[in-house]
Amino acid sequence: MSFTLEQLNERVLDRARANPAESYTAKLLSEGIDKCAKKLGEEAVEAVIAAVSKDKKATISESADVIYHLLVLLKASGVSLDEVMASLERRTAQTGLEEKASRKN
C-alpha cells in the first residue's frame, strides 16, 4: 500500500495537537497563519525552480514539501482537506477551461 494524501493529512492533524517544542507541525501552527503561508510560498518557489531546472530529484522533494505545507496551511486556516477535495470533485464535471471561464462571472 502506498502512502496517501489522507494519511499525511491525518498525521498533520495529529501532530498539530503536539507540544510545539516536540513537533515541527505544531511549532509552525503556533507561529500563526502568516508563518504557515510564508513557508508554503517558499516551498512552492523552490518546487518551481527545481522543475524549471529539470532537476527531477529536487522537484520530487520540493513537491513533497509543498503538499505538506499546504496541509499545514489548511489546518491553520480552518479548512479541511475534505472541503478542498469536494471543490476539486465539483470541478471535474466540466473541462478545466470551462471551469476557469465560469469563475470570471
CNS distance restraints for C-alpha pairs under 8 A (distance, minus, plus):
assign (resid   3 and name CA) (resid   7 and name CA) 6.57 0.50 0.50
assign (resid   3 and name CA) (resid   8 and name CA) 7.55 0.50 0.50
assign (resid   4 and name CA) (resid   8 and name CA) 6.40 0.50 0.50
assign (resid   5 and name CA) (resid   9 and name CA) 6.11 0.50 0.50
assign (resid   6 and name CA) (resid  10 and name CA) 6.17 0.50 0.50
assign (resid   6 and name CA) (resid  81 and name CA) 7.94 0.50 0.50
assign (resid   7 and name CA) (resid  11 and name CA) 6.26 0.50 0.50
assign (resid   8 and name CA) (resid  12 and name CA) 6.22 0.50 0.50
assign (resid   8 and name CA) (resid  68 and name CA) 7.54 0.50 0.50
assign (resid   9 and name CA) (resid  13 and name CA) 6.16 0.50 0.50
assign (resid   9 and name CA) (resid  71 and name CA) 6.34 0.50 0.50
assign (resid   9 and name CA) (resid  81 and name CA) 7.39 0.50 0.50
assign (resid  10 and name CA) (resid  14 and name CA) 6.05 0.50 0.50
assign (resid  11 and name CA) (resid  15 and name CA) 6.06 0.50 0.50
assign (resid  12 and name CA) (resid  16 and name CA) 5.99 0.50 0.50
assign (resid  12 and name CA) (resid  25 and name CA) 6.66 0.50 0.50
assign (resid  12 and name CA) (resid  68 and name CA) 7.98 0.50 0.50
assign (resid  12 and name CA) (resid  71 and name CA) 7.12 0.50 0.50
assign (resid  12 and name CA) (resid  72 and name CA) 6.68 0.50 0.50
assign (resid  13 and name CA) (resid  17 and name CA) 7.04 0.50 0.50
assign (resid  13 and name CA) (resid  75 and name CA) 7.35 0.50 0.50
assign (resid  14 and name CA) (resid  18 and name CA) 7.28 0.50 0.50
assign (resid  15 and name CA) (resid  23 and name CA) 6.41 0.50 0.50
assign (resid  15 and name CA) (resid  25 and name CA) 6.00 0.50 0.50
assign (resid  15 and name CA) (resid  26 and name CA) 6.07 0.50 0.50
assign (resid  16 and name CA) (resid  23 and name CA) 7.81 0.50 0.50
assign (resid  16 and name CA) (resid  25 and name CA) 5.76 0.50 0.50
assign (resid  16 and name CA) (resid  26 and name CA) 4.50 0.50 0.50
assign (resid  16 and name CA) (resid  29 and name CA) 7.02 0.50 0.50
assign (resid  17 and name CA) (resid  26 and name CA) 6.61 0.50 0.50
assign (resid  18 and name CA) (resid  22 and name CA) 6.91 0.50 0.50
assign (resid  18 and name CA) (resid  23 and name CA) 6.17 0.50 0.50
assign (resid  18 and name CA) (resid  26 and name CA) 5.91 0.50 0.50
assign (resid  19 and name CA) (resid  23 and name CA) 6.20 0.50 0.50
assign (resid  19 and name CA) (resid  26 and name CA) 6.40 0.50 0.50
assign (resid  19 and name CA) (resid  27 and name CA) 7.72 0.50 0.50
assign (resid  20 and name CA) (resid  24 and name CA) 6.66 0.50 0.50
assign (resid  20 and name CA) (resid  25 and name CA) 7.47 0.50 0.50
assign (resid  20 and name CA) (resid  26 and name CA) 4.58 0.50 0.50
assign (resid  20 and name CA) (resid  27 and name CA) 4.16 0.50 0.50
assign (resid  20 and name CA) (resid  28 and name CA) 7.86 0.50 0.50
assign (resid  20 and name CA) (resid  30 and name CA) 6.92 0.50 0.50
assign (resid  21 and name CA) (resid  27 and name CA) 6.74 0.50 0.50
assign (resid  22 and name CA) (resid  26 and name CA) 7.90 0.50 0.50
assign (resid  23 and name CA) (resid  27 and name CA) 6.10 0.50 0.50
assign (resid  24 and name CA) (resid  28 and name CA) 6.13 0.50 0.50
assign (resid  25 and name CA) (resid  29 and name CA) 6.28 0.50 0.50
assign (resid  25 and name CA) (resid  72 and name CA) 7.02 0.50 0.50
assign (resid  26 and name CA) (resid  30 and name CA) 6.02 0.50 0.50
assign (resid  27 and name CA) (resid  31 and name CA) 6.41 0.50 0.50
assign (resid  28 and name CA) (resid  32 and name CA) 6.92 0.50 0.50
assign (resid  28 and name CA) (resid  35 and name CA) 6.75 0.50 0.50
assign (resid  28 and name CA) (resid  36 and name CA) 6.07 0.50 0.50
assign (resid  28 and name CA) (resid  72 and name CA) 7.91 0.50 0.50
assign (resid  29 and name CA) (resid  33 and name CA) 6.95 0.50 0.50
assign (resid  29 and name CA) (resid  35 and name CA) 7.95 0.50 0.50
assign (resid  29 and name CA) (resid  36 and name CA) 6.75 0.50 0.50
assign (resid  29 and name CA) (resid  72 and name CA) 7.26 0.50 0.50
assign (resid  29 and name CA) (resid  76 and name CA) 6.16 0.50 0.50
assign (resid  31 and name CA) (resid  35 and name CA) 5.98 0.50 0.50
assign (resid  31 and name CA) (resid  36 and name CA) 7.62 0.50 0.50
assign (resid  32 and name CA) (resid  36 and name CA) 6.49 0.50 0.50
assign (resid  32 and name CA) (resid  76 and name CA) 7.07 0.50 0.50
assign (resid  33 and name CA) (resid  37 and name CA) 5.99 0.50 0.50
assign (resid  33 and name CA) (resid  73 and name CA) 6.73 0.50 0.50
assign (resid  33 and name CA) (resid  76 and name CA) 5.54 0.50 0.50
assign (resid  33 and name CA) (resid  77 and name CA) 6.82 0.50 0.50
assign (resid  34 and name CA) (resid  38 and name CA) 6.09 0.50 0.50
assign (resid  35 and name CA) (resid  39 and name CA) 6.19 0.50 0.50
assign (resid  36 and name CA) (resid  40 and name CA) 6.34 0.50 0.50
assign (resid  36 and name CA) (resid  69 and name CA) 7.07 0.50 0.50
assign (resid  36 and name CA) (resid  72 and name CA) 6.75 0.50 0.50
assign (resid  36 and name CA) (resid  73 and name CA) 5.38 0.50 0.50
assign (resid  36 and name CA) (resid  76 and name CA) 7.35 0.50 0.50
assign (resid  37 and name CA) (resid  41 and name CA) 6.19 0.50 0.50
assign (resid  37 and name CA) (resid  73 and name CA) 6.12 0.50 0.50
assign (resid  38 and name CA) (resid  42 and name CA) 6.18 0.50 0.50
assign (resid  39 and name CA) (resid  43 and name CA) 6.18 0.50 0.50
assign (resid  39 and name CA) (resid  69 and name CA) 6.76 0.50 0.50
assign (resid  40 and name CA) (resid  44 and name CA) 6.05 0.50 0.50
assign (resid  40 and name CA) (resid  66 and name CA) 6.02 0.50 0.50
assign (resid  40 and name CA) (resid  69 and name CA) 5.12 0.50 0.50
assign (resid  40 and name CA) (resid  70 and name CA) 6.11 0.50 0.50
assign (resid  40 and name CA) (resid  73 and name CA) 7.46 0.50 0.50
assign (resid  41 and name CA) (resid  45 and name CA) 6.23 0.50 0.50
assign (resid  42 and name CA) (resid  46 and name CA) 6.31 0.50 0.50
assign (resid  43 and name CA) (resid  47 and name CA) 6.15 0.50 0.50
assign (resid  43 and name CA) (resid  62 and name CA) 6.31 0.50 0.50
assign (resid  43 and name CA) (resid  63 and name CA) 7.82 0.50 0.50
assign (resid  43 and name CA) (resid  65 and name CA) 6.17 0.50 0.50
assign (resid  43 and name CA) (resid  66 and name CA) 5.40 0.50 0.50
assign (resid  43 and name CA) (resid  69 and name CA) 7.77 0.50 0.50
assign (resid  44 and name CA) (resid  48 and name CA) 6.23 0.50 0.50
assign (resid  44 and name CA) (resid  62 and name CA) 7.49 0.50 0.50
assign (resid  44 and name CA) (resid  63 and name CA) 7.58 0.50 0.50
assign (resid  44 and name CA) (resid  66 and name CA) 5.72 0.50 0.50
assign (resid  45 and name CA) (resid  49 and name CA) 6.20 0.50 0.50
assign (resid  46 and name CA) (resid  50 and name CA) 6.14 0.50 0.50
assign (resid  46 and name CA) (resid  62 and name CA) 6.28 0.50 0.50
assign (resid  47 and name CA) (resid  51 and name CA) 6.14 0.50 0.50
assign (resid  47 and name CA) (resid  58 and name CA) 7.45 0.50 0.50
assign (resid  47 and name CA) (resid  59 and name CA) 5.49 0.50 0.50
assign (resid  47 and name CA) (resid  62 and name CA) 4.79 0.50 0.50
assign (resid  47 and name CA) (resid  63 and name CA) 5.72 0.50 0.50
assign (resid  47 and name CA) (resid  66 and name CA) 7.49 0.50 0.50
assign (resid  48 and name CA) (resid  52 and name CA) 6.07 0.50 0.50
assign (resid  48 and name CA) (resid  59 and name CA) 7.73 0.50 0.50
assign (resid  49 and name CA) (resid  53 and name CA) 5.97 0.50 0.50
assign (resid  50 and name CA) (resid  54 and name CA) 6.21 0.50 0.50
assign (resid  50 and name CA) (resid  55 and name CA) 5.29 0.50 0.50
assign (resid  50 and name CA) (resid  56 and name CA) 7.29 0.50 0.50
assign (resid  50 and name CA) (resid  58 and name CA) 5.61 0.50 0.50
assign (resid  50 and name CA) (resid  59 and name CA) 4.98 0.50 0.50
assign (resid  50 and name CA) (resid  62 and name CA) 7.58 0.50 0.50
assign (resid  51 and name CA) (resid  55 and name CA) 6.03 0.50 0.50
assign (resid  51 and name CA) (resid  56 and name CA) 6.94 0.50 0.50
assign (resid  51 and name CA) (resid  58 and name CA) 7.84 0.50 0.50
assign (resid  51 and name CA) (resid  59 and name CA) 5.41 0.50 0.50
assign (resid  54 and name CA) (resid  59 and name CA) 7.86 0.50 0.50
assign (resid  55 and name CA) (resid  59 and name CA) 6.01 0.50 0.50
assign (resid  56 and name CA) (resid  60 and name CA) 6.17 0.50 0.50
assign (resid  57 and name CA) (resid  61 and name CA) 6.32 0.50 0.50
assign (resid  58 and name CA) (resid  62 and name CA) 5.85 0.50 0.50
assign (resid  59 and name CA) (resid  63 and name CA) 5.81 0.50 0.50
assign (resid  60 and name CA) (resid  64 and name CA) 6.27 0.50 0.50
assign (resid  61 and name CA) (resid  65 and name CA) 6.49 0.50 0.50
assign (resid  62 and name CA) (resid  66 and name CA) 6.21 0.50 0.50
assign (resid  63 and name CA) (resid  67 and name CA) 6.27 0.50 0.50
assign (resid  64 and name CA) (resid  68 and name CA) 6.24 0.50 0.50
assign (resid  65 and name CA) (resid  69 and name CA) 6.04 0.50 0.50
assign (resid  66 and name CA) (resid  70 and name CA) 5.95 0.50 0.50
assign (resid  67 and name CA) (resid  71 and name CA) 6.35 0.50 0.50
assign (resid  68 and name CA) (resid  72 and name CA) 6.41 0.50 0.50
assign (resid  69 and name CA) (resid  73 and name CA) 6.10 0.50 0.50
assign (resid  70 and name CA) (resid  74 and name CA) 6.10 0.50 0.50
assign (resid  71 and name CA) (resid  75 and name CA) 6.26 0.50 0.50
assign (resid  71 and name CA) (resid  81 and name CA) 7.45 0.50 0.50
assign (resid  72 and name CA) (resid  76 and name CA) 6.23 0.50 0.50
assign (resid  73 and name CA) (resid  77 and name CA) 6.02 0.50 0.50
assign (resid  74 and name CA) (resid  78 and name CA) 6.13 0.50 0.50
assign (resid  74 and name CA) (resid  79 and name CA) 4.96 0.50 0.50
assign (resid  74 and name CA) (resid  80 and name CA) 6.40 0.50 0.50
assign (resid  74 and name CA) (resid  81 and name CA) 7.31 0.50 0.50
assign (resid  75 and name CA) (resid  79 and name CA) 5.99 0.50 0.50
assign (resid  75 and name CA) (resid  80 and name CA) 6.82 0.50 0.50
assign (resid  79 and name CA) (resid  83 and name CA) 6.78 0.50 0.50
assign (resid  79 and name CA) (resid  84 and name CA) 7.72 0.50 0.50
assign (resid  80 and name CA) (resid  84 and name CA) 6.71 0.50 0.50
assign (resid  81 and name CA) (resid  85 and name CA) 6.12 0.50 0.50
assign (resid  82 and name CA) (resid  86 and name CA) 6.02 0.50 0.50
assign (resid  83 and name CA) (resid  87 and name CA) 6.30 0.50 0.50
assign (resid  84 and name CA) (resid  88 and name CA) 6.33 0.50 0.50
assign (resid  85 and name CA) (resid  89 and name CA) 6.07 0.50 0.50
assign (resid  86 and name CA) (resid  90 and name CA) 6.21 0.50 0.50
assign (resid  87 and name CA) (resid  91 and name CA) 6.38 0.50 0.50
assign (resid  88 and name CA) (resid  92 and name CA) 6.55 0.50 0.50
assign (resid  89 and name CA) (resid  93 and name CA) 7.39 0.50 0.50
assign (resid  91 and name CA) (resid  95 and name CA) 7.71 0.50 0.50
assign (resid  91 and name CA) (resid  96 and name CA) 7.47 0.50 0.50
assign (resid  91 and name CA) (resid  99 and name CA) 6.35 0.50 0.50
assign (resid  92 and name CA) (resid  96 and name CA) 7.72 0.50 0.50
assign (resid  94 and name CA) (resid  98 and name CA) 6.10 0.50 0.50
assign (resid  94 and name CA) (resid  99 and name CA) 6.19 0.50 0.50
assign (resid  95 and name CA) (resid  99 and name CA) 6.17 0.50 0.50
assign (resid  96 and name CA) (resid 100 and name CA) 6.06 0.50 0.50
assign (resid  97 and name CA) (resid 101 and name CA) 6.12 0.50 0.50
assign (resid  98 and name CA) (resid 102 and name CA) 6.22 0.50 0.50
assign (resid  99 and name CA) (resid 103 and name CA) 6.66 0.50 0.50
assign (resid 100 and name CA) (resid 104 and name CA) 7.17 0.50 0.50
assign (resid 101 and name CA) (resid 105 and name CA) 7.62 0.50 0.50
